[in-house]
Amino acid sequence: MEYMQLNNGIKIPALGYGLFMVDPLKSEEYVSLAIETGYRLIDTAQIYNNEEGVGNAVKKSGIKRDEFFIVSKIWHTNAGFDEALKSIDLSLKKLQTDYIDLMLIHMPYNDYYSIYKALETAYKKGIVRSIGISNFDTGRYIDIIYHSEIKPVINQVETHVFNQQKDLQKAMQEYGTLIMAWAPFAEGKNDFFNNSILKSIGEKYNKSAAQIALRFLIQSGIIARPKTVNIKRMKENFNVFDFILSCEDMKLINSLDTKKAVIGDFSDIEYNKYVLEIKM
Ligand SMILES: NC(=O)c1ccc[n+]([C@@H]2O[C@H](COP(=O)([O-])OP(=O)(O)OC[C@H]3O[C@@H](n4cnc5c(N)ncnc54)[C@H](OP(=O)(O)O)[C@@H]3O)[C@@H](O)[C@H]2O)c1
């Protein structure tokens, strides 16, 4: 495993396991398999309704809590300082832990300043070890920087070879905020796993398109955490630390960047409405 350093000095694994759309009833089983495979960064969210499964798997693993890096996110319907703090307490209960390694504002909707204030309070109390945001574009990012005391360590945004987020990454560099990629495989869209550039580079290293895509993110300073409920693919996605992409490979993959979201287009009113209407 490789690690990156957050702007508060905490070490974070460069690769994790994500649980979006993972059946709450099966989440414990899949997280247990992920832990057996070697994953220690686990990404869940209040809205995924599978924090409990994560907590069970971590507890039953017998591995020391401090070897894990647990990420969760506050949904926008939990806005309001008191509500957000209460929701953190509930996440702690479901995750069966005294602290969450990284807690994010899931979406830049509703009164997210109040959520951020709650996160700062939770950070000072030590019940979250680091705080951040998700789906904040450059404008909203700099706004939260100007109106916060503790700078976000992470902005979790849709990031993959087709949407490399270079401008956002550059803008956040000054404050040390890293990108954590969501949908590192663009959820398989645009025939992701058969992309000819990824596949031809993969042939050189005896790796799949998926492994090349993950390696590209990690070498770009981006934390990746793909989702899979397939044990073979869990192992495949984890096996990306025994090779290094050359500068030429990196440049070639850079050429795939369209600078456009494939899944979550926040400039599309209908997409925003769709997300706003998802209730806990
Ligand atoms: N902050 C946010 O707003 C936000 C939004 C979306 C997602 N996320 C987070 O990001 C994580 C990952 O994103 P995502 O789940 O949307 O999409 P993703 O990781 O880009 O893609 C997941 C899809 O790829 C398939 N897959 C996984 N590994 C594969 C491989 N090696 N070869 C072929 N197919 C493979 C999976 O199918 P199988 O399961 O059948 O293998 C699944 O259909 C989520 O789980 C969640 O934790 C966050």
The ligand as an SDF file (V2000), in Angstrom:
LIG
                    3D

 48 52  0  0  0  0  0  0  0  0999 V2000
  -19.2020   11.5800   -2.9700 N   0  0  0  0  0  0  0  0  0  0  0  0
  -20.0800   11.2100   -3.8700 C   0  0  0  0  0  0  0  0  0  0  0  0
  -20.9990   11.9690   -4.2090 O   0  0  0  0  0  0  0  0  0  0  0  0
  -19.9620    9.8620   -4.4990 C   0  0  0  0  0  0  0  0  0  0  0  0
  -20.7450    9.5410   -5.6230 C   0  0  0  0  0  0  0  0  0  0  0  0
  -20.5960    8.2830   -6.2020 C   0  0  0  0  0  0  0  0  0  0  0  0
  -19.6880    7.3780   -5.6570 C   0  0  0  0  0  0  0  0  0  0  0  0
  -18.9500    7.7150   -4.5370 N   0  0  0  0  0  0  0  0  0  0  0  0
  -17.9720    6.7580   -3.9290 C   0  0  0  0  0  0  0  0  0  0  0  0
  -17.0560    6.3040   -4.9260 O   0  0  0  0  0  0  0  0  0  0  0  0
  -17.0400    4.8890   -4.9550 C   0  0  0  0  0  0  0  0  0  0  0  0
  -16.7400    4.3800   -6.3420 C   0  0  0  0  0  0  0  0  0  0  0  0
  -17.5810    4.9560   -7.3240 O   0  0  0  0  0  0  0  0  0  0  0  0
  -18.7620    4.1920   -8.0570 P   0  0  0  0  0  0  0  0  0  0  0  0
  -19.1720    3.0170   -7.2540 O   0  0  0  0  0  0  0  0  0  0  0  0
  -19.8110    5.1850   -8.3650 O   0  0  0  0  0  0  0  0  0  0  0  0
  -18.1490    3.7290   -9.4620 O   0  0  0  0  0  0  0  0  0  0  0  0
  -16.8110    3.0290   -9.9750 P   0  0  0  0  0  0  0  0  0  0  0  0
  -15.9600    2.5450   -8.8470 O   0  0  0  0  0  0  0  0  0  0  0  0
  -16.2300    3.9110  -11.0030 O   0  0  0  0  0  0  0  0  0  0  0  0
  -17.4100    1.7870  -10.7580 O   0  0  0  0  0  0  0  0  0  0  0  0
  -18.0620    0.7280  -10.1460 C   0  0  0  0  0  0  0  0  0  0  0  0
  -18.5040   -0.2390  -11.2480 C   0  0  0  0  0  0  0  0  0  0  0  0
  -17.3720   -0.8420  -11.8810 O   0  0  0  0  0  0  0  0  0  0  0  0
  -17.4480   -2.2690  -11.7700 C   0  0  0  0  0  0  0  0  0  0  0  0
  -16.0610   -2.7400  -11.5170 N   0  0  0  0  0  0  0  0  0  0  0  0
  -15.3210   -2.5520  -10.4120 C   0  0  0  0  0  0  0  0  0  0  0  0
  -14.0750   -3.0230  -10.5840 N   0  0  0  0  0  0  0  0  0  0  0  0
  -14.0180   -3.5280  -11.8420 C   0  0  0  0  0  0  0  0  0  0  0  0
  -12.9980   -4.1540  -12.6110 C   0  0  0  0  0  0  0  0  0  0  0  0
  -11.7730   -4.3300  -12.1120 N   0  0  0  0  0  0  0  0  0  0  0  0
  -13.3140   -4.5580  -13.8830 N   0  0  0  0  0  0  0  0  0  0  0  0
  -14.5550   -4.3750  -14.3920 C   0  0  0  0  0  0  0  0  0  0  0  0
  -15.5740   -3.7940  -13.6990 N   0  0  0  0  0  0  0  0  0  0  0  0
  -15.3010   -3.3700  -12.4370 C   0  0  0  0  0  0  0  0  0  0  0  0
  -18.3970   -2.5380  -10.6370 C   0  0  0  0  0  0  0  0  0  0  0  0
  -19.1160   -3.7260  -10.8420 O   0  0  0  0  0  0  0  0  0  0  0  0
  -19.0500   -4.9630   -9.7990 P   0  0  0  0  0  0  0  0  0  0  0  0
  -19.4380   -4.4390   -8.4660 O   0  0  0  0  0  0  0  0  0  0  0  0
  -20.0360   -5.9490  -10.3650 O   0  0  0  0  0  0  0  0  0  0  0  0
  -17.6320   -5.4600   -9.8750 O   0  0  0  0  0  0  0  0  0  0  0  0
  -19.3560   -1.3310  -10.7190 C   0  0  0  0  0  0  0  0  0  0  0  0
  -20.3560   -1.6000  -11.6870 O   0  0  0  0  0  0  0  0  0  0  0  0
  -18.4530    4.5370   -4.4500 C   0  0  0  0  0  0  0  0  0  0  0  0
  -18.6190    3.2180   -4.1090 O   0  0  0  0  0  0  0  0  0  0  0  0
  -18.6060    5.5150   -3.3200 C   0  0  0  0  0  0  0  0  0  0  0  0
  -17.9240    5.0670   -2.1780 O   0  0  0  0  0  0  0  0  0  0  0  0
  -19.0870    8.9280   -3.9700 C   0  0  0  0  0  0  0  0  0  0  0  0
  1  2  1  0
  2  3  2  0
  2  4  1  0
  4  5  1  0
  4 48  2  0
  5  6  2  0
  6  7  1  0
  7  8  2  0
  8  9  1  0
  8 48  1  0
  9 10  1  0
  9 46  1  0
 10 11  1  0
 11 12  1  0
 11 44  1  0
 12 13  1  0
 13 14  1  0
 14 15  2  0
 14 16  1  0
 14 17  1  0
 17 18  1  0
 18 19  2  0
 18 20  1  0
 18 21  1  0
 21 22  1  0
 22 23  1  0
 23 24  1  0
 23 42  1  0
 24 25  1  0
 25 26  1  0
 25 36  1  0
 26 27  1  0
 26 35  1  0
 27 28  2  0
 28 29  1  0
 29 30  1  0
 29 35  2  0
 30 31  1  0
 30 32  2  0
 32 33  1  0
 33 34  2  0
 34 35  1  0
 36 37  1  0
 36 42  1  0
 37 38  1  0
 38 39  2  0
 38 40  1  0
 38 41  1  0
 42 43  1  0
 44 45  1  0
 44 46  1  0
 46 47  1  0
M  CHG  2   8   1  16  -1
M  END
$$$$
